[in-house]
Amino acid sequence: MLVIGLDGATFDVINPLIQGGWMPNVKKLIEDGASGTLQSTMPPVTGPAWLALATGITPGKSGIFDFILREKCASRKFRFINSADFRNKAVWDILSRSGKKVCLFNYPCLYPPYPINGFMISGGLGSPGLSGFTHPANLENKIIRFVGYDRELNLRDPKYRDLDVFLTDLYKNFEADVQAVEYVLKQESWDFVWAVFSQTDWLQHMMWKYFCESRSSSNLNDFDKYNQEFKNFWCYVDKGIGRLRSYVSEDTNIVIVSDHGFGSCHNLSFRLNAWLKREGYFEPKKKAALIFWSGKKFRWALKKIVESLGLDRMFPMAVHWGKRATTSMAILVNAIDFRKSIAFDPGHIGTFGGIYINEYTVKEPVQKERIKKEISDKLSKYGGEKGLDIDIYTPEELYGSRLENSMDLIVRVNRGGCVVEKWGFDEQILDKLPSRLSYLNGSHRVNGVFIATGPHFVQAEVKNARLWDIPPTILYCFNEPIPSYMEGVVLGEAIKHEEKPRYEKEKIEISRKTGKRMISRDEEDRIMKQLTDLGYF
């Protein structure tokens, strides 16, 4: 089986391009097999979405709704998703244990790589650098030597305000990824390959406005040029899919999935903590602004001192903790008065809000539930007054369960088209998009894609498919029993029912813990910078 992950792919783009003749390879796959919208996680964030696609576990059970999660209940410390959250639970682990040769390429947040029966190449997203990203280790040098390797693009780099420069680097990055997968497919035998391409996500973050608007309604002078370039890149992606398909036999199942869809990101931000402050739920420290600005200045000064004196080599841990204490999230958490605040958002990624009820001031479960309802009702009322579509969810409502370290409320504004800002406690609640995010004009939605063809799939339109249904469906194709911890089901509409799905008789409960810290503090710093450069923080 060959699984191709196209980050952010949506039929809102694919169907019009197929109709226009831009994607003949994907058109053929759809005509020959099963396809349908694939529901993402809520919120539709890359990290937890790819985790659900790998493990069949929802955020309600994993406790992971973002790239970061709180280390334990009532803690003010957060950690990044890493391969500990996948290990022994992912579909490739099950196939590996059953003797199948597996290959993982560029899978987000799968760092550090760990031993499997085959190859694992950690995704650039969630990996701290250009070393230590493969298992076995010697594969890294082979790939770098064969194709070079520039793992990520910094979307905040000022040079990418010139979209021609951005597109040049995007093509190079995608081509390097395709060649790396081709190299593995040509050199090694395998049973299961899963390759993820993130460039489709980056394209849509930067250039969605050139596709979603009609020429008549757009005030962009360069609309025609970049509308064409948007289509050209997706055409190139389609050709890449055709190239990979040429390496597999006719009896290979081919599956295309995306972690989420896409939509417009409007020039609008909603300051959630400022709203919580106005309603009496949030209290910053009196010197919050000073904490913010002095923290940023201290980080800049620390960087200059470290570079000039070489202190990173002499005192690496001391430098690390100085850097860690001045990250954006650390500065925000340090600006919260936990003695007085009832609720807060510590700084989850910008397209949604994650509200925590403060365990230090709200100790009784009944009181906590009352406050959650109060906040939900008041947010809905505020949205109605301001003409905003504000959705408020609890993990229990979405998934039926919630880990105690998870956020209590999830807030989405205008279906994800409005950024939920965390800073600016005393500034106006509704404002324009922050300048640091002004380059973003596309944001995530819940409508991903599922396309599958091959000996195990039938021609069908699949409805109500979810990310966590993919692992059970893959295991069915390999005649493997489905673990009891997986919350998804086999996509019956898509499958040739030669046998009934087999489920493990013994009920296996996954750990309620949130995983081990498998990456160093320095690696976390570099991942934070990477995710910040991509606009996630």
Phi and psi in degrees as a GROMACS rama.xvg file:
@    title "Ramachandran Plot"
@    xaxis  label "Phi"
@    yaxis  label "Psi"
@TYPE xy
-114.13  117.843  LEU-2
-107.946  126.714  VAL-3
-113.137  119.09  ILE-4
-97.4859  122.641  GLY-5
-112.131  101.53  LEU-6
-60.5883  123.324  ASP-7
80.5435  5.4229  GLY-8
-66.0902  142.764  ALA-9
-144.06  146.602  THR-10
-67.6  -15.5428  PHE-11
-62.1994  -24.3151  ASP-12
-100.343  -47.1501  VAL-13
-63.6561  -44.8305  ILE-14
-62.4735  -47.6845  ASN-15
-61.8798  -35.7114  PRO-16
-70.2293  -36.393  LEU-17
-62.8205  -44.7082  ILE-18
-62.3489  -30.6729  GLN-19
-86.9607  1.47282  GLY-20
82.8114  16.4055  GLY-21
-86.633  -19.9771  TRP-22
-133.123  69.1379  MET-23
-67.1984  -32.4041  PRO-24
-68.6402  -44.4767  ASN-25
-67.5414  -36.8653  VAL-26
-57.7089  -43.7158  LYS-27
-64.1695  -41.9488  LYS-28
-61.8573  -41.5291  LEU-29
-66.3723  -44.1616  ILE-30
-63.3919  -34.3889  GLU-31
-86.0275  -12.5145  ASP-32
-141.945  -149.321  GLY-33
-104.308  148.563  ALA-34
-157.993  158.618  SER-35
173.652  168.36  GLY-36
-66.474  138.597  THR-37
-112.183  112.803  LEU-38
-68.5847  129.379  GLN-39
-86.0598  -179.42  SER-40
-72.3786  163.985  THR-41
-120.43  115.713  MET-42
-76.5263  156.83  PRO-43
-80.5113  77.2708  PRO-44
-106.815  140.408  VAL-45
-52.8808  -49.5784  THR-46
-58.7065  -61.8572  GLY-47
-65.6833  -26.9435  PRO-48
-66.5042  -46.9254  ALA-49
-68.8292  -29.1175  TRP-50
-65.0005  -44.3038  LEU-51
-64.4462  -37.4493  ALA-52
-64.296  -29.6879  LEU-53
-86.3068  -36.5922  ALA-54
-107.623  -18.1129  THR-55
74.2713  17.3674  GLY-56
-112.443  131.968  ILE-57
-81.3097  163.068  THR-58
-58.8503  -27.5695  PRO-59
-60.1186  -34.9047  GLY-60
-93.526  -33.1452  LYS-61
-80.2854  -24.5407  SER-62
78.5402  8.3819  GLY-63
-110.009  113.162  ILE-64
-116.789  -0.396215  PHE-65
-154.101  -177.223  ASP-66
-67.9091  -19.474  PHE-67
-119.948  157.002  ILE-68
-148.425  151.904  LEU-69
-69.4935  136.042  ARG-70
-65.3119  -35.3813  GLU-71
-160.335  169.057  LYS-72
-59.1119  137.005  CYS-73
68.8229  5.86152  ALA-74
-81.1934  150.807  SER-75
-101.73  10.2457  ARG-76
-105.304  139.781  LYS-77
-125.09  153.789  PHE-78
-131.878  166.341  ARG-79
-88.9146  152.479  PHE-80
-59.5847  142.03  ILE-81
-148.005  -176.311  ASN-82
-65.5705  -16.4437  SER-83
-61.8327  -27.7384  ALA-84
-77.392  -16.8582  ASP-85
-97.2727  -36.9052  PHE-86
-57.3655  133.928  ARG-87
71.4717  -3.14651  ASN-88
-116.131  -21.3581  LYS-89
-73.1096  155.377  ALA-90
-59.3914  -34.5626  VAL-91
-70.2644  -27.7452  TRP-92
-66.0453  -41.0325  ASP-93
-64.7949  -45.7369  ILE-94
-64.6007  -39.4898  LEU-95
-61.7788  -44.0064  SER-96
-65.5721  -25.9689  ARG-97
-88.3085  7.11175  SER-98
96.4034  3.16555  GLY-99
-78.526  144.003  LYS-100
-85.9015  119.225  LYS-101
-119.971  152.559  VAL-102
-138.806  122.869  CYS-103
-110.534  128.513  LEU-104
-127.319  121.777  PHE-105
62.8241  32.9724  ASN-106
-78.2843  123.929  TYR-107
-60.2164  139.766  PRO-108
67.8341  8.61373  CYS-109
-91.1006  60.7294  LEU-110
-132.315  140.197  TYR-111
-76.516  155.135  PRO-112
-65.2693  152.515  PRO-113
-132.483  161.919  TYR-114
-64.5845  131.827  PRO-115
-139.162  174.359  ILE-116
-82.3719  77.5771  ASN-117
149.157  -132.084  GLY-118
-131.772  143.666  PHE-119
-134.736  120.358  MET-120
-117.394  108.193  ILE-121
-62.5733  145.221  SER-122
-67.701  147.893  GLY-123
-58.9075  -35.2195  GLY-124
-75.8023  114.244  LEU-125
95.0476  3.66248  GLY-126
-110.453  140.896  SER-127
-82.3017  -9.18515  PRO-128
-178.59  -160.715  GLY-129
-98.898  25.7307  LEU-130
-146.457  154.833  SER-131
70.373  27.2624  GLY-132
-108.464  9.45758  PHE-133
-129.351  152.116  THR-134
-127.082  126.019  HIS-135
-70.4584  163.032  PRO-136
-63.0091  -32.4668  ALA-137
-71.3781  -13.9022  ASN-138
-66.7261  -30.4209  LEU-139
-57.2704  -50.2939  GLU-140
-65.5377  -35.5293  ASN-141
-63.1169  -44.1812  LYS-142
-69.6678  -44.5014  ILE-143
-61.5965  -41.4528  ILE-144
-67.7479  -33.8451  ARG-145
-79.7555  -43.8423  PHE-146
-122.531  2.15524  VAL-147
73.5106  -155.194  GLY-148
167.296  104.546  TYR-149
-109.895  108.135  ASP-150
-77.4827  -35.0273  ARG-151
-141.829  158.202  GLU-152
-107.837  140.004  LEU-153
-88.4736  97.4621  ASN-154
-64.6403  -18.9667  LEU-155
-87.5114  -2.76861  ARG-156
-62.2232  126.345  ASP-157
-54.7188  -26.61  PRO-158
-64.9798  -23.415  LYS-159
-83.3474  1.98841  TYR-160
-66.4955  -20.9856  ARG-161
-87.5887  104.422  ASP-162
-65.381  -23.9402  LEU-163
-65.3416  -40.2997  ASP-164
-65.7192  -44.3053  VAL-165
-57.8425  -47.1425  PHE-166
-65.9203  -37.546  LEU-167
-59.1903  -46.8518  THR-168
-71.3192  -32.7272  ASP-169
-64.2854  -43.998  LEU-170
-61.4871  -44.2734  TYR-171
-61.4761  -42.6068  LYS-172
-65.1087  -44.558  ASN-173
-65.5491  -43.2607  PHE-174
-61.74  -39.8721  GLU-175
-62.5907  -40.9996  ALA-176
-64.7084  -44.383  ASP-177
-62.0378  -43.6383  VAL-178
-64.7137  -35.6897  GLN-179
-65.2614  -42.2376  ALA-180
-65.915  -42.1948  VAL-181
-58.7569  -41.4845  GLU-182
-58.1929  -46.6782  TYR-183
-66.4847  -42.697  VAL-184
-64.0322  -34.2471  LEU-185
-77.9691  -34.3986  LYS-186
-88.6223  -25.7976  GLN-187
-127.038  149.462  GLU-188
-84.281  152.239  SER-189
-159.453  160.814  TRP-190
-111.276  -30.6665  ASP-191
-143.412  124.434  PHE-192
-127.09  133.827  VAL-193
-129  112.068  TRP-194
-116.763  132.581  ALA-195
-114.967  135.826  VAL-196
-119.195  118.817  PHE-197
-91.0364  -10.7118  SER-198
-63.1212  -29.4544  GLN-199
-64.5119  -34.9281  THR-200
-66.6212  -46.5641  ASP-201
-62.8174  -42.1782  TRP-202
-55.8173  -45.661  LEU-203
-76.3217  -30.3115  GLN-204
-60.5903  -40.4624  HIS-205
-87.8467  -29.244  MET-206
-131.447  18.2081  MET-207
-58.5806  -36.327  TRP-208
-63.0886  -21.4042  LYS-209
-83.5086  -7.69325  TYR-210
-112.769  -39.2414  PHE-211
-76.1029  -23.9243  CYS-212
-97.3828  149.857  GLU-213
-81.5472  157.205  SER-214
-60.8888  -36.7649  ARG-215
-67.9236  -30.466  SER-216
-94.1464  -6.95095  SER-217
-90.0664  142.685  SER-218
-105.278  20.6225  ASN-219
-88.9838  121.856  LEU-220
-66.7288  -27.3015  ASN-221
-102.094  23.1448  ASP-222
-58.4998  -49.3525  PHE-223
-59.1986  -43.516  ASP-224
-62.8259  -49.6941  LYS-225
-85.3145  -18.0603  TYR-226
-63.6027  -41.8696  ASN-227
-65.9539  -42.1975  GLN-228
-65.5359  -37.0612  GLU-229
-58.4173  -47.8572  PHE-230
-65.8883  -39.6672  LYS-231
-59.1769  -41.3139  ASN-232
-68.0104  -41.4085  PHE-233
-64.0569  -33.2792  TRP-234
-62.7615  -39.3063  CYS-235
-66.5787  -37.8377  TYR-236
-60.9293  -44.2732  VAL-237
-59.1772  -41.3424  ASP-238
-64.7191  -37.3584  LYS-239
-61.9087  -40.044  GLY-240
-62.3651  -41.5452  ILE-241
-61.6175  -39.7943  GLY-242
-62.986  -44.1246  ARG-243
-66.5695  -37.6093  LEU-244
-63.8036  -28.8421  ARG-245
-67.5809  -15.2062  SER-246
-91.0373  -4.83658  TYR-247
-111.379  156.497  VAL-248
-82.1271  169.755  SER-249
-65.1385  -25.1784  GLU-250
-92.0859  18.3749  ASP-251
-93.426  131.491  THR-252
-74.978  132.419  ASN-253
-119.181  126.638  ILE-254
-126.337  133.444  VAL-255
-116.5  129.075  ILE-256
-135.294  156.942  VAL-257
-129.864  154.294  SER-258
-80.055  -22.4577  ASP-259
-168.053  173.667  HIS-260
-102.481  -156.456  GLY-261
-148.257  157.222  PHE-262
-158.69  -177.719  GLY-263
-72.3821  141.866  SER-264
-107.161  108.598  CYS-265
-78.8574  161.563  HIS-266
-78.8747  65.4284  ASN-267
-150.759  138.054  LEU-268
-132.828  148.373  SER-269
-119.877  117.621  PHE-270
-84.9649  99.6157  ARG-271
-68.0923  -46.2635  LEU-272
-66.2271  -32.3358  ASN-273
-65.0591  -39.2077  ALA-274
-66.6702  -43.3841  TRP-275
-60.7938  -36.1  LEU-276
-66.8131  -44.2165  LYS-277
-61.3052  -34.4889  ARG-278
-86.1067  -0.87047  GLU-279
88.0959  14.141  GLY-280
-98.7038  -21.1982  TYR-281
-123.841  136.066  PHE-282
-134.226  112.398  GLU-283
-79.1614  161.533  PRO-284
-65.3953  153.526  LYS-285
-59.3626  -30.0582  LYS-286
-106.186  35.3933  LYS-287
-59.4242  -43.8909  ALA-288
-62.5356  -39.9412  ALA-289
-65.029  -39.5889  LEU-290
-60.1319  -42.6496  ILE-291
-64.0536  -54.6406  PHE-292
-70.6579  -38.7831  TRP-293
-68.5098  -33.6472  SER-294
-63.7244  -44.0801  GLY-295
-65.5332  -41.7906  LYS-296
-67.7084  -38.081  LYS-297
-64.2371  -40.1459  PHE-298
-61.3446  -43.2628  ARG-299
-62.7709  -45.0516  TRP-300
-65.1286  -40.7986  ALA-301
-60.2249  -43.1194  LEU-302
-60.5934  -44.517  LYS-303
-63.8869  -42.0361  LYS-304
-65.3181  -44.1475  ILE-305
-60.4871  -44.8387  VAL-306
-65.3971  -39.0993  GLU-307
-77.2138  -33.0732  SER-308
-105.636  -5.16294  LEU-309
68.233  30.0069  GLY-310
-69.804  -19.6949  LEU-311
-65.6846  -26.1134  ASP-312
-86.7846  -31.3815  ARG-313
-81.7906  -41.326  MET-314
-134.805  67.7768  PHE-315
-60.812  -39.6631  PRO-316
-70.4021  -39.1288  MET-317
-62.7841  -42.433  ALA-318
-64.9024  -40.6601  VAL-319
-57.9052  -49.0539  HIS-320
-67.2779  -30.9163  TRP-321
-65.3831  -42.5056  GLY-322
-66.4759  -42.8914  LYS-323
-63.6436  -36.5694  ARG-324
-71.9491  -13.2341  ALA-325
-117.043  17.5522  THR-326
-69.4361  161.152  THR-327
-56.3019  -46.0966  SER-328
-67.0476  -41.2768  MET-329
-62.5134  -40.8938  ALA-330
-63.172  -42.6547  ILE-331
-64.9031  -46.4093  LEU-332
-60.6402  -39.4557  VAL-333
-67.9491  -18.7804  ASN-334
-87.6601  -4.68165  ALA-335
-89.9336  132.373  ILE-336
-87.5108  97.5431  ASP-337
-74.0914  -12.434  PHE-338
-75.7806  -22.8649  ARG-339
-118.319  -23.9202  LYS-340
-72.351  140.858  SER-341
-98.4497  -34.5936  ILE-342
-147.491  153.684  ALA-343
-161.276  157.992  PHE-344
-112.808  117.677  ASP-345
-77.5148  -6.49842  PRO-346
122.897  38.5205  GLY-347
-66.4687  167.937  HIS-348
-60.1253  157.356  ILE-349
-66.6458  -20.479  GLY-350
-84.2876  -5.79971  THR-351
-149.335  168.084  PHE-352
-115.428  145.326  GLY-353
-124.841  106.453  GLY-354
-95.0975  130.778  ILE-355
-109.888  135.095  TYR-356
-83.4322  128.275  ILE-357
-71.3219  112.569  ASN-358
-67.6013  -16.9017  GLU-359
-77.0891  -26.7329  TYR-360
-111.967  -19.2291  THR-361
-120.105  102.683  VAL-362
-104.373  -24.0026  LYS-363
-93.3596  131.947  GLU-364
-56.2994  -38.831  PRO-365
-64.2032  -41.4246  VAL-366
-64.7458  -39.6952  GLN-367
-61.8298  -45.4235  LYS-368
-63.9984  -38.4323  GLU-369
-62.7246  -43.3924  ARG-370
-66.3648  -40.5976  ILE-371
-58.3607  -44.2174  LYS-372
-67.1919  -40.7989  LYS-373
-57.0146  -50.933  GLU-374
-61.3757  -43.9752  ILE-375
-60.6755  -46.4679  SER-376
-63.9878  -43.2624  ASP-377
-68.5742  -37.4796  LYS-378
-64.2216  -43.029  LEU-379
-61.8685  -42.1456  SER-380
-64.3125  -43.3417  LYS-381
-60.9073  -43.2999  TYR-382
-59.5616  -42.1759  GLY-383
-63.1073  -38.5259  GLY-384
-68.0827  -34.2801  GLU-385
-98.7446  1.71815  LYS-386
73.7842  26.7892  GLY-387
-103.206  145.739  LEU-388
-96.035  94.2019  ASP-389
-104.174  118.563  ILE-390
-103.611  133.062  ASP-391
-123.655  126.93  ILE-392
-125.805  155.944  TYR-393
-110.158  151.717  THR-394
-56.0889  -35.1254  PRO-395
-64.4829  -39.6034  GLU-396
-65.9476  -38.4093  GLU-397
-77.8105  -41.7559  LEU-398
-128.016  -2.6569  TYR-399
83.7665  -3.14963  GLY-400
-156.409  164.871  SER-401
-153.929  129.914  ARG-402
-75.1018  148.073  LEU-403
-65.0568  -19.8012  GLU-404
-90.6489  -1.47984  ASN-405
-77.6944  165.298  SER-406
-64.6256  155.992  MET-407
-91.0474  -33.6663  ASP-408
-135.513  140.841  LEU-409
-112.208  128.967  ILE-410
-118.556  128.286  VAL-411
-128.395  135.144  ARG-412
-118.294  128.812  VAL-413
54.2086  45.411  ASN-414
58.4254  24.6915  ARG-415
96.5748  -0.285587  GLY-416
-83.6132  -7.50166  GLY-417
-116.785  129.245  CYS-418
-71.9072  133.878  VAL-419
-96.0402  103.298  VAL-420
-84.2649  149.324  GLU-421
-108.271  -32.1012  LYS-422
-85.9735  178.684  TRP-423
78.4647  56.2011  GLY-424
-62.5035  -31.2033  PHE-425
-109.922  8.28493  ASP-426
-90.8568  174.072  GLU-427
-63.5652  145.041  GLN-428
-70.7757  -41.7091  ILE-429
-103.698  131.144  LEU-430
-152.726  176.781  ASP-431
-70.7658  166.107  LYS-432
-60.1789  134.766  LEU-433
-55.841  144.997  PRO-434
-58.4689  -32.124  SER-435
-67.5966  -17.0107  ARG-436
-114.321  14.4273  LEU-437
-64.9781  -20.1399  SER-438
-77.6601  -16.2198  TYR-439
-82.0001  127.302  LEU-440
-129.993  4.28571  ASN-441
-131.605  141.836  GLY-442
-139.05  168.121  SER-443
-72.9064  147.71  HIS-444
-131.981  174.249  ARG-445
-87.0638  -5.64857  VAL-446
-94.5147  86.3725  ASN-447
-83.9353  -168.18  GLY-448
-127.122  148.087  VAL-449
-133.028  124.746  PHE-450
-137.457  131.053  ILE-451
-147.814  135.435  ALA-452
-144.704  155.648  THR-453
138.095  -176.386  GLY-454
-61.5137  -23.0055  PRO-455
-95.0475  -3.37666  HIS-456
-117.004  150.168  PHE-457
-110.424  166.723  VAL-458
-77.8534  116.956  GLN-459
-163.615  153.609  ALA-460
-96.0261  118.079  GLU-461
-94.6848  130.42  VAL-462
-115.878  148.844  LYS-463
63.9438  27.8546  ASN-464
-77.1524  143.95  ALA-465
-126.445  156.754  ARG-466
-52.2296  -44.977  LEU-467
-75.2558  -1.5704  TRP-468
-83.1741  -15.061  ASP-469
-67.8761  -47.9037  ILE-470
-58.128  -46.1478  PRO-471
-60.0078  -36.1033  PRO-472
-66.7276  -40.6393  THR-473
-63.2929  -45.8131  ILE-474
-62.3016  -36.9643  LEU-475
-60.0448  -41.145  TYR-476
-63.2224  -27.296  CYS-477
-97.3151  9.00751  PHE-478
56.4746  38.2732  ASN-479
-103.068  144.598  GLU-480
-66.3406  147.722  PRO-481
-94.7272  122.588  ILE-482
-61.5445  149.562  PRO-483
-68.5635  -21.7271  SER-484
-75.6996  -16.5545  TYR-485
-72.1232  131.21  MET-486
-92.8637  -10.4517  GLU-487
-84.8111  175.115  GLY-488
-128.574  160.734  VAL-489
-67.4182  133.296  VAL-490
-74.7564  87.5173  LEU-491
-59.9029  -34.1431  GLY-492
-63.9759  -25.8292  GLU-493
-94.5154  -15.9628  ALA-494
-103.988  144.263  ILE-495
-76.8832  117.302  LYS-496
-86.2628  79.2639  HIS-497
-80.7816  -33.1842  GLU-498
-141.872  159.242  GLU-499
-74.115  146.631  LYS-500
-58.6756  142.326  PRO-501
-102.955  134.698  ARG-502
-117.815  145.087  TYR-503
-61.6773  130.084  GLU-504
-68.5454  -41.0896  LYS-505
-79.9539  127.735  GLU-506
-75.1472  123.22  LYS-507
-111.63  121.685  ILE-508
-97.4393  129.154  GLU-509
-74.5375  157.214  ILE-510
-61.9826  140.096  SER-511
-81.935  -3.89557  ARG-512
-75.6648  163.216  LYS-513
-95.6663  17.251  THR-514
93.7545  158.953  GLY-515
-88.743  155.643  LYS-516
-79.4995  103.865  ARG-517
-103.1  0.107685  MET-518
-120.083  150.239  ILE-519
-75.1455  166.08  SER-520
-62.8213  -38.1106  ARG-521
-65.4645  -39.3906  ASP-522
-64.9707  -36.7783  GLU-523
-61.6745  -39.8133  GLU-524
-59.8097  -43.7727  ASP-525
-69.9248  -35.7716  ARG-526
-65.9598  -40.93  ILE-527
-58.2672  -44.2507  MET-528
-62.9656  -41.7424  LYS-529
-61.6161  -47.5707  GLN-530
-67.3235  -32.4972  LEU-531
-66.6184  -42.6166  THR-532
-61.9036  -30.5156  ASP-533
-86.6513  -1.39541  LEU-534
91.7798  5.23961  GLY-535
-78.1861  -30.6813  TYR-536
